[in-house]
Amino acid sequence: MVMNKIYTLLIILVLGCVSCGDFLEEDSQTLSYVTSVEDLDELLVGSGYLQNARGTYYTMSWLEVMDDDMQQKLTGSHAALVNFVYVAPFFKWADYPWDDDYPNRIGGNKTWSRLYESIEIANLILKEVERFSEEDDYARVKGEAYFIRAYCYFYLTNIWGHPYEASTASAKLGVPIKLTDVIEVKGFARNSVEECYQQILSDAKQAIYYLKGITPTITYRAGENAARALLAKTALYMGDWSTVVNQCDSIFNSPKGLGLIDFNTTTMSVYSTASSYNALIRSNSSSEAIFSGGFCTSGVSQITTNLSYAASSELLALYDERNDLRYSSGKNSYFFQYSKGYYASYRLTNASKLPGNSLVYSEVYLNKAEALALLGREAEAISTLQELRSKRMSDAGTINETGEGLIKFIRDERRRELCGAGQRWFDLRRYAVHPTYPEKTTIKHDYYEWDNGTAVLKKTYVLGEYPEDGGWLLPMPSYALESNEGELEDNVRPDREN
């Protein structure tokens, strides 16, 4: 059976691989098992894409607790809130937040190795697929491999590398780049941010070329629009506004089933349960889902059960409670589940739904609007933004801002729309080095511990501005440093406990 053959190959490829160096040094001699492009296609599903049955440690749930959209939830029993222990080091921007003892848990250290594993699989496929260039699915499999590599390097660079700033990108450190499956017995050093972004751009463009006209039947796999959305996102981070607009327009001109869901006209009862909301908009088969990057862990559940962090008051204050259907005070809404004074994003609930590391249709509108405004095409930017807002609000009102005021409005709208989607942390980093309207942020997190059933404030942790505060980059997992023979320079964070 083909699947048995692929699983045998996967076991040989990844057995014992626990570090960056291991993944970059894997031997590809076992590829004699691959006899057709169908085998490579199974390899894509089995280990190339992040979402599969092999584990949930790569979901990056900790991204949600590092920014200013989240606060600690203090109601409920101590037992119900135990999961906060796993993400608390990230909430406090600890000098080393990874849990090396339990690598598969929410705060576990496997994200680095899992992303490099996918890159290694993509490298293998891109080499071996040329043996089957005459087969029907050759272009699609090749395009998906390019997409996976671009997608993984995007996240690696934005988690462990510096934010992209044109004047410093050639000097600032990103992550190691490895593009072949050739064995190299050595440690790997970090490439520059510029080199990382250029590689992401190149791979995304190749993915678009080979996935031309392809729309997958499930959003766990990438098609042309996913590749274009990733390219637009990358260009936005780099300040290439024209490319953003062009790629977003390409998606709008050929949406292939994509469309915004109008909260004003839906008849589904979203005010009762999280499941009805997720079926409406956060399902992997939603018309707003372009690419589902993975799935949430079982440790992140509904706010009424064991979710231990919730939306911040600063975030909630941005909504127009009278007209914005995404948020309503004191009850469930389209975006938030309410319980005992706290609100949790539905994006964080239910393991089968879209997680933060996904590409969604609403972001295409936001990316285009931001790029248009920065190109001086403000009327078009407002029109694009209002098209999205009209589907989220009973009355979208008018937008009269211009210049920096319009950019601030778009940033706030992005925050309202993409809360709980793993975007805010990355956005705050790129705003800090924005070429036109830089905006640096300081974040404060009140941290509580339980004492005889009562939540007691232990300390207010402060993350200073980038780049003075090193907390905006995550440190390397210990195994990555050890396996790279001293070549991998670490990100040093301050010790906030002293």
N, C-alpha and C positions, 0 to 999 in steps of 0.2 A: 504494500500500500504506500502511496505517495506520502501521506501524513506520517506514517511510521518511519519512513526514510528520512524525512525532514527532522523529526524529533530526535532521531539518532544523530544526525548531523549537529543539531543544536546542542545536545548533550556534550558531544566531543568539543564543540567550539567554546562553550561557556563554562564547562565544569571546572570549578576551582577558580574562576575568574572573580577576584574581589577588589581589583584596584585599577586605576587609570592605566598604569604601566602594563598590567596584565592584558587589558583589552587592546592596547595599542601594539602588543607583541604577539597576539594570537597567530597560530600557525594555520594556514588555509589549505594544507595538503589534503585534508579530508573532503575537499570539494569534489572528489570523484563520485561522491554520492549524488551530485546534481547532474541530471541527464537531460533536463528540459527547462524551458522558461517557467513552466508550471511549478517545478521544484523551487525555483527562486521566488515565485509568487507566494508559495507556502512559507518560505523563509521570512518574507516580509511580514506576513501575518503572525508567524510564530514568535519572532523576536525583533523585527525591525521597528514596528510600531510599538508605542509604549503600552497601549491598552490591550492586555491579554490576561490569561488566567495565571500568570506566573507571579503575581504580587502587586501590591498597591503602594509600595514605598516611594514611587516616583511621582506621586501626585502633587507634591510641593504645597501641601496644606499650610505649612508654616509661612508661606508668603503672605497669607491673609492677616497674620497677627503682628507683622513688623511695621505696618504703616499707620496712618492717622484715622483710618476708617473703623478701627476695632477698639473695643474696650473689654475688660474682664467682666464676666457675668457673675453676680454675687448672690443671686437668689437660688433656692433649691438646696438639696442636701449635699453634703460634702462628697458623698459617694457618687452622686450624679455628675459632679464636676471634676472628677478625677482626671479626665483627659487633658485638662489644662496643664497638668504637670509636664506632659510630653512636649508642649509647644511653648511653655513659659520661658525657656532660655532664649527663644527667638523674640518673644514679646519684650524681653529685657535687653535685647541686642548683646547677648553674652559674648565674651571673647572666643569661646568655643561652644556653640549651641548643639552640636551633633551628639546624638546618643550612640556611642560606639558599641555599647553592650547589647542594644536591641536595634540593629540596623534596619529591620523591616517595619518598625513602628513609625508613627506619624513624624516624630522628630529624628528618625533614623538617618544614617549617613549615606544611603545607597543612591541618592539622586545623581551624584557625580558619575559613579560607575555605571548606572543604568543608562544614562544618556550616552556615555562613551561606548557602551555595548551596542546601542542602536546605530551609532556612527560606524562601528566596526562591521556590523551586518550590512549597512549601506555600502561601505567600501568593498566588501566581498561581492555584493551583487553587481555593483557597477563594473567590476573587473570581469566577472564570470558571465554576465548577460550578453557580452559580445560574442560568445560562442553560439548564441541562439538568435542572431540578428534577423534571421529570415522567418522566425516564428511570429504569429499574430500578435501576441501580447508583449513583444519585445519593448516597444516604445513606452507602453504604460508602466511596466515594471521598472524600467530605467528611470522614468520620470518620478515615480513614487520613491525610489531610492534617493534621488537627488533632493526631493522634498524632505525626507526624513533627516538627511544630513544637515540641510539648512535649518530645519526646525530645531534640531538638537543643539547646533552651535549657537542659534539665537538665544536659547535659554541658558546654556552654559556661559556665554559671554555676558549676559545681563545679570546673572546671579553672581558670578565670580570675577568678572572683568569690570573695568571702569565704564561709566556711561560714555557714549560717543560724543566727542567734541573735536571738530575738524582740526583745530589748531594744536591739539595734544594727542590725537588718536594714534599717531605713529610712534609716540614715546610711551604712552600709557599701556599697561599690561592687560591683555585679554586672557585667553586660555590656550592650551596647546592645540595645534591643528595637526591632524593626521589624515591623509587622504588616500592611502594605499593599505593593502593588507600584507605588505611585505614585513617580515620579521626584522625588528631593529632592537637589538639587545643594548639598550641604553636608557638613561633617564630622559624625560621630555621637558623642555622649558616652555614657558608661556610665549605665545605670539602676541604681537601688538593688537590693540583694539582695532586699528585700521585694517590689519590683515584678517582679523576675524570677520569684520563686517564685509569686507570685499569677498571673502569666501561665501558668506551667507548670500550675498547678492548674486554671485555667480551661480551657486547651486539653485537658488530660487528661479533664476531666469532659465536655467536648463530644465528645471521641473516644468515650467510653463510651456516650453518648447515641446517636450516629449508628452505632456499631458493635454495637448491641444485638443479641445472638443470633448474631453473625457469628463463625465460626471459619474462618480461611484454611486452604487445603489445604497451604500451605508456611509455615514459620515465618519466612521472610524478609519476610513481610507481617504487619501487625498486625490482630488481631481484638479482641473485647470484653475477653478476659482479659488481653491485653497492655496495653490501656489501663488496666485496673484494677490490674495489677501496677505500672505506672508511677506511678499515683496513690498507691498504698500506699507505694511507695518515697519519693516526694516528701513525703508526709505524715510518714513516719518521720523524715526529715531536718529537718522543721519542728517535731517534737514533738507532732504531733496524733495521739495514740495511738488514739483512738476510730475515726478515719477509717481508720487502718491495719487495725485488726481488722475493721471492716465490709467493706473492700475484699478483704481476704484471705478472709474467710468467703464472700463472693460467688463467688470463684474456686473455693473448696473445694466449694460447693454446686452449682456447674455447671462441673466441670473440663474437660468437652469433650475427653476423651481424655488429659488430663494425669494423671500418676501417678508416684510415686516408684519407682525401680528398687531392688529388694532385693538387696544384694550377697551375702546369705546363701544365696539360692536360685538365682541365675543359674548357668547351666551353661556360659556362655561363658568361654573361656580368656583372662582378662585379664592373666595374669601373663607372657605371652609377648611381645606386641608392642603398640605404641601404637595401631595401627589397630584391633585387636580391642576395646580399651577405648573408643576413640572411637565405634566402631559401637554400643557398648552404651549409653553415656550422653552423650557429647559430640557425637553426630550431630545435624544440624539437624532430623532427623525423630524424635529421641528423645522419649519420653513426658515427659521433664523439660524439654523446650525449649518456652518460651512465645513468645519472639521472639528471632530471631537478628539482632543489630545490625550485623553485618559479617563479615569473616573475617580471619584472621591473615596476616601477610606471609610470603613464602617465606624471609625472612631470619631467622625464628624457627622453628627446626627441632628435631629430637630431641636430647636431651642427648648421645647417643652420636655425633652428627655435628658440628654447628656451633653448638649453643646455648651461649652464653657466660655465662649467669647461671643460678643454681640456688637451690633453697629454702634459707633460712637455718636454722641450728641452733636458733635460738629458736622458729621455727615448728614444726620437726619434734618438738621436745621437748614440744609440747602434745598430741601423740597418745598414746593408750593402746596401746602396741605389741602387747600381748597380745590385745586385743579389737577394736581399731579396724581395719577392713578397708581403710581409705583409705591407710594407711601401714604399711610393714613394713621393718624395718632390714636393709640389705644386699641388697635385691632389689627387683624391680618390684612394684607394688601397684596397687590400683584408681585411686589418684590420682597416683602418682609413678612415673616411670621412673628406674631406678638405673644409675649408671655411675661406677666409680672413686671412690667415696666421696661422690658428689654425687647429688642428687635433683632432677628437673625435673617440674613439673606437666604432665600430659598436656593440660591446657587450652591450653598454649602451642604444641602441635604440630599440624601438618596444616592446611593452608589452607582446607579445606572444612568445618571443624567450628565449633562454637560458640566465639566469642571472648569476651573480657571484657565488651565493651559489649553484653551480651545480657540478657534477662530469663529466669530459670530457676525451675522449680517449687520447688526446695529453698529458695530465698530467700524464697518466700512463707511457708513454715513459720517461718523465722528472724525475718522481720519481724513476724509475728503474735505469736510467743513473746515477743519483746522488748517489743512494745507492751502485751501482757497483763500482763507483769511490772511495767511502769511504771504500769499502772492499778491495781495491787494485786491482780490476779487471778492469784496465783502458782501455784496448783494447775493452772489451765488452761494457764498458760505452760509449766509443766514437762511436762504431758501432750502439748502440741503439739511441744515439743522432742524428747521421747522417741519420738514417732511417726517423726520424721526419723532419730534416732539408731539406732532399731531396724533401719532399713534399711541402715545403714552399719557396724554393729558386731555381732560375734557375741554379745556380752553388753553391753547398753547400761547396765547397772548402775542405780543409783538416784541421784536428784538431791535433795539435802537442803538446798541453799543457799536463803537468803531475802534479801530486801532487796538491798543493793549486791552481796553475794556472788553472788546469782542473776544479776544483770545482768552481772557479770564472767564468769560461766560461759557465759552466752549470747553474750557478745562473743567469748570463746575458741572457742565452737562455730562461730560465724560465720566466724572466721578459719580454722578447720580445714576447713570445708565449702567456702568460697568463695575459697580461696587460688588465685592465678593467674588470677582472674576480674576483675581491674580494680576490686575493691571496697575493698581495704584502705586505699588512699590516701584515698579519700573518707570511709571510716569513721573513720580517725584524725582527720581534720579535724572531723567532726561531734562526736566524743567530746570534743574540746577545748573545745567550747562547749555541752556537753550541759546541759539545764536542771535535771536532777536529780542526775546522777552524772558531773560533768565529770572527764575524764581526759586530761591533757596528756602528750605523748610527745616524747622526744628520740631521734633515730636516729643511729647511727654506721655508716659504710660504709668498710671497708678497701679502698683502691684500689691495684691492682697493675698494673705494666707489665712487658713482656717484655724481658729483656736476655740475648742469646745463648742463647735457649731456656729461660731460667729466669725465673719470675715473681718480681718484686721489689716489695715494699711501698713505694709512693711516698708515700702520705699517708692518714691516717684523716680522712675528712670527717665533719663533725657538723652535723646539722640540729637547731637548737634548738626550743623550744616555740613553738606558735602562741599569740598573734599576734606575739610579740617578734621571732621570726625570720621574715623575709619570704619564706622559701623555700617556704612552704606554698601560695603562689599562683604560677602560671607567668606569665612576662612575655609581653606581647603580641608577636606576630611583627612584624618591622620594617615590612613592607608595610602592616599594619593601621594602625600609627601614622602612617605617611607619607600614606596615602590619606584620613585623617580630619581633615586640616588642623589638627592640634594639639588637637582636641576630645577625643580618646581618651586618658584618663589611664592611664599605664602602671603595672604592678606592679613595684616596684623590689626586686630581690633583692640580698643582700650578695655581694661578691666573695670567694669562699672560697679563692682562690689566693694571697691576700696575708695 
